[in-house]
Amino acid sequence: MDATAIRDQIKTHISTITGIPVGQIADSASYVEDLGLDSLSMLELSVNLEYSFKIKLPLERLPELRTIDDSVRIVQDYTDPARV
């Protein structure tokens, strides 16, 4: 799956969680500062990512989820066999 498709899916999840329209979510927006996600919302996002992309995110990687760009890189780490 390419980065654009991953990014679009992540933005859709964020929109569902926050109610912010997908078109208003910047790729570099901070989940906490810009989008207002709290720890429970971040947990919901990580579960959604695991389910959507059929991956298992190790707990030690969760603090790395700070922006959509960060999330795209992490999802690619676990979905792209060439990167594993």
Secondary structure, 3 states (H helix, E strand, C coil): CCHHHHHHHHHHHHHHHHCCCHHHCCCCCECCCCCCCCHHHHHHHHHHHHHHHCCCCCHHHHHHCCEHHHHHHHHHHHHCCCCC
